[in-house]
Amino acid sequence: MNAYVFPGQGSQFRGMGHDLYQHSEAARQLFEEANDVLGYSLTSIMFEGSDDDLKQTIYTQPAVFLHGVVLALTTDSFAPEMVAGHSLGELSALTAAGVLSFADGLRLASVRATAMQRACELVPSTMAAVLGLADKVIEDVCAGITEEIVVPANYNCPGQVVISGSLAGIQLAEERLKAAGAKRVVPLAVSGAFHSPFMEPARTEFAEAVQNMPFNAPRCPVYQNVNAQPTTSPQQIKENLIAQLTSPVRWTQSVERMVADGATAFFECGPGKVLQGLSKKISPATPVASI
């Protein structure tokens, strides 16, 4: 079974999607429609903007969404039997699987990005990648820090978990995680603590937009971040999508479940090769490729 996976924030690069725009009339039409829906030229930022422009959450998330969805919708061989997306990529997966229209998916990506950017500006917070430590040890260390907020945010692959929290919480966690045997704790260049309680204001704002948007049944099961389970119910998809903003991304568990359910190949649909690298570490025997 073919599993298509869609990357999230952090996979962007300057010039992303430009080849598609130049060489595919169908892709060009979707890019132009996106500019119309958003009311500004996202393609100009993607193709010609600075690295700093592309690092801004309000632009990054719609750009990564757009790249992945345009790739999927303009590829003749795109025939998913299961889909999943990492964080923001879940919106791309839902759109590619027919749950959302192209325009509605893009609108939600924009609302999500703006809401998360605003939440980041309310209280200083950050994230860090923890390398070479078991999930349970990381969870216990985070749970043991009661004076600050720090939580597991992304279960990316065995030996790589990202934590989110307050500035002091991440600093405290770094000391304790290194003492517990972590190979490295790497601070991430992000604007805030995604997938943590710090995103509660964004979750509330995003929830209103999601609940007012029509969701269709997907053409194949969607493996969602919050529980790594296959979902086909539009209402359950909505609830899981909203909960995702303050819950950890269970990517390791999602890939493992897709393999258990019969995935024989993973195809990354979007900029970069981040998910291919993670898939190789989670399920080395399962082939991976880009669209």
N, C-alpha and C positions, 0 to 999 in steps of 0.2 A: 504494500500500500504506500502511495506517495503522500508524504507529510510536507506541507509548506509552512515555513516559519518566517516571521517578520521581525526585524530588529527594532530596537528602540533608540532613545536619545543616547548620543555618544558615537553613533555610527556615521554621522554626517561628515561630508568633506566638501571643500570648495569645488564647484563645477559639477556637483552631483546631478545626474539626470540630463545633462546637456547633450550627450550623444543620442539619447532617446528622443529628445526634442527635435534634433536636427534630422534624424533618419527615419522617424515614424510619424506619419500624418495623424494616425489615431492617438498616439501619445501627445503630439503637439496640441490637439484639440482638448485633451484632458488637462494639460498644463494651463492652457488659456482659460478653460472653464474654472479652474482653481483660482486663478487671479481674479476672475469676475466674482466668484463666490466670496472671496476674502476681502475684496475691495482694495487690494494693493497688489503689487507685482512680486509675489513670492518667488517666481522664476528668476527675477533679477537678482534677488538675494542668494538663491541657490547657485546660479551660474556665474555671477560676477561679484557677489558680496565678499566682504572680508571674513577671515576666520572668526573674528570677534562677533560679527553680525550673526554668523551661523551658530555660535555658542549660546546666543540668547534663547532661553526656553521658548519665548513667544514665537520665534521663527523656527527653531530647531525641530520642534514637534510636528508642526504642519509640513515642514520640508521632508522629514524622514517618512512621515505618513504618505505624502504624495508620491515620493519616489517608489516606495514599495507597492502601492496600489496601482500606479500606472504600469509598472513592470508586469504585475499579475494580469491586469485587464487587457493588456496588449500582446500577451504571449499566447500564441495559438495552442501550445501544449499544456497550458495551465489547466489541470484537471485534479484538484485536490480531493483526497479521500479523508484527510484530517488537516486541521490548521491550528496554529498557535502563534502568539506574538509576545515578545518580551516587553513588558510594561506598556509604553505607548504603542508598540507593535501589535498589541491585542486589538486596537481599533483598526489597524490596517488589515489584520486577519479577518475581522468581522465584516469589513467592507468587501474584501475580496471573496468572501464566502456568501455574499448576498444578503447579509443581515441588515446592512445599511446601504442606502444609495451612496454614490460617489460624493455628491454634494453634502449630504447629511453627515457622512463620515468625516469629511474635511471640516465641517462646521464644529463637530464635537472635538476634533483634534485641536482646533483653534481655541475653543472654550476651555478645554483641559489645560492647554499651555498657558493661557492668560491667568486662569485661576491658580495654577501652581506657582507661576511667577509672583503673583500677589501674595500668596501664602509664604513664599520664601522671604519676601521683603518685610513681613511682620516681625519675625524673630530670627536672629542669626542662627544658622544650623548648617550641618554638613554631612558628608558621607566618607567612608574609608573602606578599602578592600582588604579583607583578611585572607592571607594565603597560608596554606599548609597546616590547617587545624580542622579537626572534626566539627561538624555542625553542632553537635550536642555541647561541646566545650564552649563554643561561641555563644550559644543560647544561654548557657549557665552563667557565663561572665556578664552578658548583658542584663540578665535577670537579677544578678547580684549588685548591680549599680542602681541604687534606689534614690540617691540624692539628685540624679540627673536623668534625662530621657535618652536612652540609647537602645536600639532594637535591631535585630536582623532584618535587612531590607530586600536583598536579592540572593537567593540560593542559585548561583550561576552554574557551578559544576562542582564535583568533589574536590575539596581543597580550596575553593574560592567562594567566599561569602562576603557580600557587601553589607556594612552596618550603617545605620542612620541615627543621628541624634544631635543634641546640643553640642556646641563647640567644646565645652568642658567635659561633656559626657563622652565624646569621641576620644578626647585626650586621655581621659581616665581609662577608657576601654582599651586603648592602644597599649598602655602600660601593663594592664592585667593580662591582655591577650598574649603579649610577648613573654610575659612571665609564665604563661600557661603552655608555651611552646610554639607560638605562631612563627612561621619563617619570616614573614614581613607583614606590616600593616601600612598600607599605602593610602595617604589622603587623596581624595578625588577632587578634581577641579569642577565642582558643581555649585549651583546657586543656593542649594538648600537640602534639607533632609527628606528626600522623596521616600514614599512608602513607609511613613512613620506617622505618629500622632501629630506632628507639625503640619501635616497636610489636611487636617480636619476642615479648616475653612475652605480649602479647594474642593474637598469631597462634597461639602454641602452645596457649593455653587455648581459643580459638575453634575450632581445628582438631579438638580432641577432641569438642566438641559437634557439629560438622558431620559428622564421620565416623560418629557414632552416630545420626544422623538419617536417616530414609528420604527419598530424593530421587526424584521421578518425572520422566519425559521431559516437557519443556515442550510446550505447545500450539502454540508458534511459536518461532522462533529467538530466543535471548537473546544480546545483544551485551554481552560482559563487559568490565569496566574494564581488566583486566590486559593484554589483547591486542587489544581492539576488533574481535574476530572473532565471527561468529555461532556459537553453540554449542547443541547439542541433547543431548549425551551427559551423563547424570546424574553420572557419575564425573568427567568433565572439568569440569563446572559446579562440583562440590565443590572440586576442586583450585584452580580459578581464584578461587573465592570466598575460600578460605583465603589464597592468595597476595596477594590484594588489600590486606590490612591493612598489608603492608610494601612494596607496589609502587605506582607512580603510577597515578592515575585518568586514563586516556586518553580523555577525553570528546570532545575535538575529533575525534580519529581515529574514535571510535565513531559519531558523527553523520555524518561523511564516509562511512564504510563503509555505514551504513544508507541514505544517499541513493544511493550507488553501486549498492546492491542493490535499489533500487526504491522507497524511502520517498517518498511523495508528500505526506504531512502528518504533523506531530508534534503529539501531544496530551500535555500535561503533567498528571500525575495525582498531586496532593498539594498541600500548602500553598505559597502564593507563586507567583512567576512567573520564578524564577531561570533555569530551563532554557529557557524561551521566549526570554529575552533572549540566552542563549548560542547557541541554535539560529539566531537571526536573524543573528548575527555569523558563524557557521560556514557556514550555507547560506541566504543571504538570499532565495533564490527559492522555498524550501520553506515553505508555510504552517504556522503554529503556532497552537495554541489551548489553553485549559484545558478539562478535563472540567467 
